[in-house]
Amino acid sequence: MTEADVSLIQRTFAAQQATALRWRLSTLAERKARLTRLRDAMMAQRAAFYAAFAADYRKSPAEVEASEFLPVMDEIRHALGSLRRWMKPRGHWPTSTMLGTRASVQYQPRGRVLIIAPWNYPLSLCFGPLVSALAAGNTAMIKPSEMTPAVSALMARIIADIFPPEEVALFEGSQPTAQALLDLPFDHIFFTGSPAVGKLVMAAAARHLSSVTLELGGKSPTIVDASANLTLAAETLMWGKFLNNGQTCVAPDHVYVHASVKSAFVQACRNVLQQRYGADGSARLNSPDLTRIVNRRHTERVAGLLTDALQRGAVLSAGGLTDLDQCYVAPTLLEDIPADANIMSEEIFGPLLPIIAYDDIDQVIASINAAPKPLALYVWSTRNEQIRQIVAQTSSGGVCVNHCVAHFAHGNLPFGGVNNSGIGSAHGEYGFKAMSHERAVLRATPLMLIKLFFPPYTAARQRLIRLVVDTLRLPKL
């Protein structure tokens, strides 16, 4: 792997400073023009992206469209239609003690933004944050994953074709390139990846007091209660879990199923797998609709989780076939998994789905709360009281009720984690705000009540100040 030249990274960073200062005054039209150039360049390379994704991990064109192109196109469309409103300063009424002033919040570009993207959705999770950065008026330096070299090289060509490096620059490479970028005092860092690496990114940002958006992960649980529509749950969960062959940060990691419907749910899942990917292991191995694991090392890791679970007594309900040379692990359902199996504590990030029977929802909630806060929580139920209990008594980055994964694509919702699963929010207006400094602007009017608090503090003035403080104790009308 060829690493980017450190001196080139430093020169580019320095060159972007002048651009960032100039772009503080960028107009709506200028920002929309940048987004339009990005959109048009992506669409012009549609077929090339199909080939690049096939080369990196055999992702089908349909999945490239649905999971890579669609999110970025939707982000751009949303920004183009909403940017005028997002950029507009927002006035705020004065509070009691600020009578005689006018106030607003203005959205100022943060400046120079660093985007570090992962390998599992290399286009969507690289250009998606770039849309927010450009919409907010920032320059950007981008580091895609070295594990998807064909897609990264294509994105590098697109960026170089439509932006000069003093505006947007992409640097290929591995850890040394990432470290050279993290050594620089960016105004904001947007990182998508594992919690372990996220901690390193946050530590690097702390050296410069750079603000961060961390899109991390975790073991996102699913609950299927006795009232759930099992057919719809199986159809949807088998999509959300095996999209990108399980290599999705918001994929259902494991499923708690009420014991009374567990057998029926497992059978429904088997039926879906058979309909979508083939009746037997050979058919699924040759299915054009199953993306491969990104490389052999990750295939060995996922296969190791499967082997460990089976050796400890887990029951194989579907799948189980692995082929390290083809970076293939079949869509796999596991039951009766021992608590000490590695799959119960490590984020799976692959096509293995533990299915766990439960009788008491309180015990399930306790198990979820005993683990680090996940990026997503999925609840399948038709009982509103049960749904409210689960949502109220747990914490996660986002929640889907009778759905999964889809909240990622909802442009009017904040997408992000909480604590171990992430910091900050992305997408739509939330991504725009993450890439902006919300600057408070207060303007005094001739009637400035603050003069009442100026010295000298005569006895009369002290009584007046005391009266104001006492008044604030009264209920607000």
C-alpha positions, 0 to 999 in steps of 0.5 A, spaced: 500 500 500 502 506 497 502 511 503 500 519 501 506 524 502 506 527 509 509 533 506 503 533 501 498 532 506 501 538 510 501 543 504 494 541 502 492 542 509 495 549 509 492 551 502 485 549 505 486 555 510 485 561 505 479 557 502 476 556 508 476 563 510 474 565 503 468 560 504 465 563 510 462 568 505 460 563 500 453 564 497 447 559 497 448 558 489 456 557 490 454 551 495 449 548 491 454 548 485 459 544 489 454 539 491 451 539 484 458 537 481 459 532 486 452 529 484 453 529 476 460 526 477 458 520 481 452 519 476 457 519 470 461 514 473 455 509 475 458 503 471 465 504 473 462 504 481 459 497 479 466 494 477 469 497 482 465 494 488 465 487 484 472 488 484 473 489 492 468 485 494 463 482 489 457 487 491 451 486 486 449 492 482 443 493 485 446 493 492 451 498 489 445 502 487 440 501 494 446 502 499 451 506 496 448 511 491 441 512 494 443 515 500 448 520 497 443 522 492 438 523 497 443 527 501 444 531 496 437 532 493 435 534 501 441 539 501 439 542 495 432 543 497 433 545 504 440 549 504 436 556 503 432 555 510 438 551 513 443 557 512 438 562 514 440 566 521 434 564 526 432 569 531 430 568 538 426 571 543 429 574 549 429 571 556 426 575 562 433 578 563 435 580 556 429 584 555 432 590 550 436 586 546 435 582 539 438 575 538 440 570 533 443 564 531 448 564 525 451 558 522 458 559 520 462 554 517 467 550 521 473 551 516 477 545 515 474 538 515 477 531 516 473 525 513 475 518 515 471 513 512 470 505 513 470 500 508 463 497 509 460 502 505 466 506 502 462 510 497 456 512 502 460 513 508 465 517 504 461 522 500 455 522 505 459 526 510 462 530 504 455 533 502 454 535 509 461 539 509 460 542 503 453 544 504 455 547 511 461 551 507 467 547 509 473 545 505 475 537 506 480 532 506 478 525 505 481 518 507 477 512 505 479 505 507 485 502 504 481 495 504 477 497 498 482 500 493 478 500 487 472 504 490 477 508 493 481 509 487 475 511 483 473 516 488 480 519 488 479 520 481 472 524 481 474 528 487 481 530 483 477 532 477 471 536 480 475 540 486 482 543 486 486 540 492 485 547 496 478 545 496 477 538 497 482 533 497 482 525 498 488 521 500 489 514 499 493 510 504 493 506 510 494 507 518 500 512 516 496 516 512 491 517 517 496 518 522 499 524 518 492 527 517 490 526 525 496 530 527 493 536 523 489 541 527 482 540 523 476 544 525 472 538 525 473 531 524 468 526 522 470 519 523 466 512 521 468 506 524 469 501 530 469 504 537 476 502 539 479 506 533 474 512 535 477 512 541 484 514 538 481 519 533 478 522 539 484 522 543 488 525 537 482 531 536 483 532 543 490 535 542 487 540 538 480 541 541 477 539 534 470 538 534 468 531 532 462 526 529 464 519 531 459 514 527 461 508 531 457 501 532 456 496 537 451 490 538 445 492 536 439 488 539 432 486 536 426 484 540 421 480 537 415 479 542 409 474 542 405 479 538 409 480 532 408 479 525 413 474 524 412 473 517 414 481 516 419 480 522 423 475 518 422 478 511 425 485 514 430 482 519 433 477 514 434 483 509 437 488 514 442 483 517 444 480 510 445 486 506 452 487 505 453 480 508 452 483 515 457 488 514 453 494 516 454 498 523 446 498 524 445 491 522 441 487 527 446 483 531 442 478 535 435 477 536 431 476 543 425 472 541 419 470 545 419 463 547 412 462 545 414 464 538 421 462 537 420 456 533 415 459 528 420 465 527 426 461 526 422 457 520 420 463 517 427 466 517 429 459 514 424 460 509 426 467 507 433 465 506 431 459 501 427 464 497 432 469 496 439 466 496 437 458 494 435 452 497 442 449 499 449 451 501 451 450 494 446 455 491 447 460 496 455 460 495 453 462 488 448 467 489 449 473 485 446 477 491 450 475 497 456 480 497 463 477 500 466 479 506 471 484 505 478 480 505 480 474 508 482 476 515 475 479 516 473 472 513 477 468 518 475 473 524 467 471 522 468 464 521 472 464 528 466 466 531 462 461 528 467 455 530 467 458 537 460 458 538 459 451 535 464 448 539 461 451 546 454 448 544 450 453 539 445 449 535 446 451 527 439 452 524 441 455 518 447 456 514 454 455 517 458 454 510 465 458 510 470 458 504 476 462 506 479 463 499 472 466 496 471 470 503 465 467 504 460 466 510 453 463 509 447 467 512 447 463 518 442 462 524 444 460 531 440 458 537 442 456 544 448 460 544 452 459 551 453 466 554 461 465 554 461 464 547 465 470 543 459 471 539 455 474 545 460 479 547 464 481 540 460 485 535 459 480 529 459 485 523 458 479 519 452 474 516 451 470 523 445 471 527 444 469 534 437 467 536 435 467 543 429 465 547 426 469 552 420 469 557 421 475 561 422 482 557 425 485 564 430 480 563 432 482 556 431 490 558 436 488 563 441 485 559 441 490 554 442 495 559 448 491 562 452 492 555 455 498 552 449 503 549 448 500 541 448 504 535 440 501 534 435 498 537 429 494 533 423 492 536 417 488 533 411 488 537 404 490 536 403 492 543 404 499 544 405 498 552 410 493 550 414 498 545 413 504 550 416 500 556 422 498 551 424 504 548 423 508 555 427 503 559 433 502 554 438 507 551 441 507 543 443 511 538 436 510 534 430 505 534 426 502 529 419 499 531 417 494 526 423 495 522 430 495 522 436 499 519 431 504 515 432 510 520 439 511 517 436 513 510 431 518 513 434 525 512 429 528 517 432 524 523 439 525 526 443 519 525 448 517 530 450 513 536 450 514 544 457 514 548 460 507 546 456 507 539 458 514 537 458 522 539 454 527 535 449 526 529 449 526 521 444 527 515 440 532 513 440 538 517 443 535 523 449 533 518 449 541 516 449 543 524 455 538 525 459 541 520 457 548 522 458 553 528 452 555 531 454 562 533 450 566 538 449 573 535 446 578 540 445 586 538 443 591 544 437 596 542 437 603 546 433 600 551 438 596 555 435 593 562 442 591 563 444 598 565 440 596 572 446 592 574 452 597 573 456 599 579 456 603 583 452 598 587 447 603 592 443 600 597 437 602 592 440 598 586 442 592 590 434 592 592 433 592 585 437 586 583 435 582 589 428 583 586 429 581 579 432 575 582 426 573 586 422 575 581 425 569 577 423 564 582 416 565 580 413 560 575 413 563 568 406 565 565 
